[in-house]
Amino acid sequence: MLPQCGTEIKMSFFEKLKKGLTKTKDGLLKQIDGIFRSFVRVDEDMLEELEELLITADVGVGPTEKIIDALRERIRDDRISEPEDAKAALCDILRGEIGEGEPLCLDTKPAVVLIIGVNGVGKTTSIAKIAASLKSEGKRVILAAADTFRAAAIDQLGIWAERVGVDIICHEEGSDPAAVVFDAAAAAKKRGADVLIIDTAGRLHNKKNLMDELAKIDRVIDRELPGCSRETLLVVDATTGQNAISQAKEFKNSANITGLVLTKLDGTAKGGIVFSIKEELGIPVKYIGVGEQMDDLQPFRADEFVRALFE
């Protein structure tokens, strides 16, 4: 029965994904359809219009040029003359351009998932949703409230921990984040946790402080949980478009990011950002969020994303 249940959840999320991408579809996809319908034959004028459209949809200049060059090559090699066939080729190229999402590496017990990102991107709720997802898989999860910069961050994470039904380790506002991680690592070992998820302060305006703080947390993890599987996920807000890419580049200079959590895709027409992330950052998207519900954050699947856009 389990596979059937999994299929239902997957289909349910696919429907949510289609609905969540409505703004991107209404903006980008309707215009793409319009271009393909307005040309009787594939030609260079059509490709130029497509190129302009992809750039305005926050796909980015570099990735757009790569996509159009690949499409031009496919049209030549496959001798494509019909716009509908060119559209199908574009879908294939976009699917390859995104790259597949990668599952979290949670091979050790406990494994560590470090969450970083500026305030307001949905970091706390993403942590809760990831924790809920892992718990539903039968994993024991502990949260560490190492964003001690804001009392509200500790309180919010505590509320979510109670809702999800997982343990949380926290200190007072202004405490040393590394001390929180030390206690959380000890609790994870003592309680037999499968995954320790660590929230961190999202401060980019002082990069040296951020780098020092993350380096200190890393040293604690290395010492207390040697050899553990480790993920560092950056949470970014899709509604900010190319600004999210710039933000990610800044964080990339301060941390060894292993994956991205892309939130609020349902609130933007800038879903094209997904196509530029791989090219611009070389970091896989591991989760995407399309709503407020607990199951509205799901592992990223390129094929589903492209299908949801074009169906």
NORNORUR-V72365 format. One record per pair of residues at least 12 apart in sequence whose ideal C-beta (glycine too) atoms are under 7 Angstrom apart, sorted by sequence separation. I is the first residue (numbers start at 1). GAP is how many residues later the second one is. D is the distance in Angstrom with one decimal. If there is no record, write none. Layout:
# NORNORUR-V72365
i & gap & d
I & GAP & D
I & GAP & D
This chain:
# NORNORUR-V72365
i & gap & d
115 & 12 & 5.4
131 & 12 & 6.3
145 & 12 & 4.8
158 & 12 & 6.5
184 & 12 & 5.8
201 & 12 & 6.8
236 & 12 & 5.8
248 & 12 & 6.9
262 & 12 & 6.8
287 & 12 & 6.1
288 & 12 & 4.9
51 & 13 & 5.8
54 & 13 & 6.5
286 & 13 & 6.6
287 & 13 & 6.1
35 & 14 & 5.1
75 & 14 & 6.9
143 & 14 & 6.1
169 & 14 & 5.2
184 & 14 & 6.8
200 & 14 & 7.0
234 & 14 & 5.9
286 & 14 & 6.0
35 & 15 & 5.8
71 & 15 & 6.9
74 & 15 & 4.6
169 & 15 & 4.0
285 & 15 & 4.4
127 & 16 & 6.7
154 & 16 & 5.2
51 & 17 & 4.8
181 & 17 & 6.0
234 & 17 & 5.3
260 & 17 & 6.5
32 & 18 & 7.0
35 & 18 & 6.7
50 & 18 & 6.4
71 & 18 & 6.1
143 & 18 & 5.2
169 & 18 & 5.4
71 & 19 & 5.7
74 & 19 & 6.9
154 & 19 & 6.4
167 & 20 & 7.0
32 & 21 & 6.4
47 & 21 & 5.7
31 & 22 & 5.4
71 & 22 & 5.8
151 & 22 & 4.0
70 & 23 & 4.8
143 & 23 & 6.0
145 & 23 & 6.1
148 & 23 & 6.3
177 & 23 & 6.6
232 & 23 & 5.6
234 & 23 & 4.9
260 & 23 & 5.6
262 & 23 & 5.4
265 & 23 & 5.7
47 & 24 & 6.8
142 & 24 & 6.6
145 & 24 & 6.9
167 & 24 & 6.9
177 & 24 & 6.8
232 & 24 & 5.7
236 & 24 & 6.1
238 & 24 & 5.2
259 & 24 & 6.4
265 & 24 & 6.4
266 & 24 & 4.4
47 & 25 & 6.1
141 & 25 & 4.6
142 & 25 & 4.8
143 & 25 & 4.4
144 & 25 & 5.1
145 & 25 & 3.7
148 & 25 & 6.0
232 & 25 & 5.3
233 & 25 & 7.0
238 & 25 & 6.4
239 & 25 & 5.0
259 & 25 & 5.4
260 & 25 & 4.9
261 & 25 & 6.5
264 & 25 & 6.4
265 & 25 & 5.1
266 & 25 & 5.5
67 & 26 & 5.7
148 & 26 & 6.0
232 & 26 & 5.2
233 & 26 & 5.1
234 & 26 & 5.4
235 & 26 & 4.4
236 & 26 & 6.0
237 & 26 & 5.7
238 & 26 & 5.2
257 & 26 & 5.5
260 & 26 & 6.4
261 & 26 & 4.4
262 & 26 & 4.9
263 & 26 & 4.1
67 & 27 & 6.8
142 & 27 & 6.5
148 & 27 & 4.6
231 & 27 & 4.9
233 & 27 & 6.9
237 & 27 & 5.3
238 & 27 & 4.7
259 & 27 & 3.6
262 & 27 & 6.9
231 & 28 & 6.3
233 & 28 & 5.3
235 & 28 & 6.2
239 & 28 & 5.1
245 & 28 & 6.9
28 & 29 & 4.2
124 & 29 & 6.7
135 & 29 & 6.4
148 & 29 & 5.4
239 & 29 & 4.1
241 & 29 & 4.0
244 & 29 & 6.2
252 & 29 & 6.7
27 & 30 & 6.6
67 & 30 & 5.9
127 & 30 & 6.8
135 & 30 & 6.8
238 & 30 & 5.1
135 & 31 & 6.2
146 & 31 & 4.0
239 & 31 & 6.7
242 & 31 & 7.0
245 & 31 & 6.3
274 & 31 & 6.5
124 & 32 & 4.9
128 & 32 & 3.7
132 & 32 & 4.8
148 & 32 & 6.5
238 & 32 & 6.3
241 & 32 & 5.7
245 & 32 & 6.9
249 & 32 & 6.9
42 & 33 & 5.7
124 & 33 & 5.7
131 & 33 & 5.2
238 & 33 & 6.8
248 & 33 & 5.5
63 & 34 & 6.6
146 & 34 & 4.5
128 & 35 & 7.0
131 & 35 & 5.3
145 & 35 & 6.3
146 & 35 & 5.5
185 & 35 & 6.7
238 & 35 & 5.8
245 & 35 & 5.1
124 & 36 & 6.4
128 & 36 & 5.5
144 & 36 & 5.5
177 & 36 & 5.8
181 & 36 & 5.1
185 & 36 & 6.7
245 & 36 & 6.8
144 & 37 & 5.7
42 & 38 & 5.9
178 & 38 & 4.4
182 & 38 & 5.2
186 & 38 & 6.9
42 & 39 & 5.6
178 & 39 & 5.4
181 & 39 & 4.8
185 & 39 & 3.9
41 & 40 & 5.7
144 & 40 & 3.5
177 & 40 & 6.2
181 & 40 & 6.6
185 & 40 & 5.3
214 & 40 & 6.5
42 & 41 & 5.9
214 & 41 & 5.3
142 & 42 & 6.2
157 & 42 & 5.7
178 & 42 & 5.0
182 & 42 & 6.3
211 & 43 & 4.6
39 & 44 & 5.1
42 & 44 & 4.9
210 & 44 & 5.2
142 & 45 & 5.9
142 & 46 & 5.2
153 & 46 & 6.8
204 & 46 & 5.6
36 & 47 & 4.2
204 & 47 & 7.0
207 & 47 & 5.7
36 & 48 & 6.7
142 & 49 & 6.8
36 & 50 & 6.8
36 & 51 & 4.8
142 & 51 & 4.5
140 & 52 & 6.4
141 & 52 & 6.6
144 & 52 & 6.3
146 & 52 & 5.3
147 & 52 & 4.7
149 & 52 & 4.1
140 & 53 & 4.8
141 & 53 & 6.9
146 & 53 & 5.8
147 & 53 & 5.7
233 & 53 & 6.4
140 & 54 & 5.0
141 & 54 & 4.9
142 & 54 & 5.2
143 & 54 & 5.3
144 & 54 & 4.4
145 & 54 & 5.7
146 & 54 & 5.3
147 & 54 & 4.6
149 & 54 & 6.6
139 & 55 & 4.0
144 & 55 & 6.7
139 & 56 & 5.5
141 & 56 & 6.3
143 & 56 & 6.9
134 & 61 & 5.5
131 & 66 & 5.8
130 & 67 & 6.5
127 & 70 & 5.7
146 & 71 & 6.7
127 & 72 & 5.7
124 & 75 & 6.9
123 & 76 & 6.9
110 & 78 & 4.3
123 & 79 & 6.3
113 & 82 & 6.2
115 & 82 & 6.5
110 & 83 & 4.7
111 & 83 & 6.9
115 & 83 & 6.5
119 & 83 & 5.1
110 & 84 & 6.0
111 & 84 & 5.3
112 & 84 & 5.1
113 & 84 & 4.7
114 & 84 & 4.9
115 & 84 & 5.5
116 & 84 & 5.2
118 & 84 & 4.1
109 & 85 & 5.6
110 & 85 & 6.0
115 & 85 & 6.5
117 & 85 & 5.0
110 & 86 & 4.9
112 & 86 & 6.7
114 & 86 & 6.5
116 & 86 & 6.6
118 & 86 & 5.8
106 & 89 & 6.0
112 & 109 & 5.8
126 & 109 & 5.1
123 & 112 & 4.6
112 & 113 & 6.4
122 & 113 & 6.2
121 & 114 & 5.0
110 & 115 & 6.6
121 & 115 & 5.9
122 & 115 & 6.6
112 & 116 & 5.4
116 & 116 & 6.6
121 & 116 & 4.2
111 & 117 & 6.0
114 & 117 & 6.9
117 & 117 & 5.7
110 & 118 & 6.4
111 & 118 & 3.9
112 & 118 & 4.8
113 & 118 & 4.7
114 & 118 & 4.6
115 & 118 & 5.4
116 & 118 & 5.4
117 & 118 & 3.5
108 & 119 & 6.7
117 & 119 & 6.6
108 & 120 & 4.7
113 & 120 & 6.3
115 & 120 & 6.4
108 & 121 & 4.5
107 & 122 & 4.6
106 & 123 & 5.6
105 & 124 & 4.8
105 & 126 & 6.1
104 & 127 & 5.4
118 & 129 & 6.7
116 & 135 & 6.2
126 & 135 & 5.0
126 & 137 & 6.1
116 & 139 & 6.0
122 & 141 & 3.9
121 & 142 & 6.1
122 & 142 & 6.3
102 & 157 & 6.7
130 & 157 & 6.9
132 & 162 & 5.2
126 & 163 & 6.7
129 & 165 & 5.8
122 & 167 & 6.6
130 & 167 & 6.9
129 & 168 & 3.9
126 & 171 & 6.1
98 & 176 & 5.9
98 & 177 & 6.0
97 & 178 & 5.4
99 & 179 & 4.5
98 & 180 & 6.2
94 & 181 & 6.2
97 & 181 & 6.8
60 & 182 & 6.6
102 & 182 & 4.7
104 & 182 & 6.6
58 & 183 & 4.2
101 & 183 & 5.8
58 & 184 & 5.6
101 & 184 & 5.6
102 & 184 & 6.2
99 & 185 & 6.3
101 & 185 & 5.6
103 & 196 & 6.5
101 & 198 & 5.7
101 & 199 & 3.3
101 & 200 & 5.9
101 & 201 & 6.7
100 & 202 & 5.2
99 & 203 & 6.4
98 & 204 & 4.3
95 & 207 & 5.5
98 & 207 & 6.5
95 & 208 & 6.2
95 & 211 & 4.6
58 & 212 & 4.3
63 & 212 & 5.6
94 & 212 & 5.5
59 & 213 & 4.1
63 & 213 & 4.4
66 & 213 & 6.5
58 & 214 & 4.5
57 & 215 & 3.8
58 & 215 & 5.0
91 & 215 & 5.9
59 & 216 & 4.8
60 & 216 & 3.5
63 & 216 & 4.2
59 & 217 & 5.4
62 & 217 & 5.9
54 & 218 & 6.8
62 & 218 & 7.0
60 & 219 & 7.0
91 & 219 & 5.6
60 & 220 & 6.2
27 & 242 & 3.8
26 & 243 & 7.0
21 & 244 & 6.5
28 & 244 & 5.8
20 & 245 & 5.5
23 & 245 & 5.9
24 & 245 & 5.4
20 & 246 & 3.6
23 & 246 & 4.2
24 & 247 & 3.2
24 & 248 & 6.8
21 & 250 & 5.5
20 & 270 & 2.9
20 & 271 & 6.1
17 & 273 & 5.6
16 & 274 & 5.4
16 & 275 & 6.2
16 & 280 & 6.2
29 & 280 & 5.9
29 & 281 & 6.7
13 & 282 & 6.8
25 & 284 & 6.1
13 & 285 & 4.9
24 & 285 & 6.8
17 & 287 & 6.3
21 & 287 & 5.4
17 & 288 & 7.0
21 & 288 & 5.7
14 & 290 & 5.7
18 & 290 & 4.5
17 & 291 & 4.3
18 & 293 & 6.4
14 & 294 & 6.4
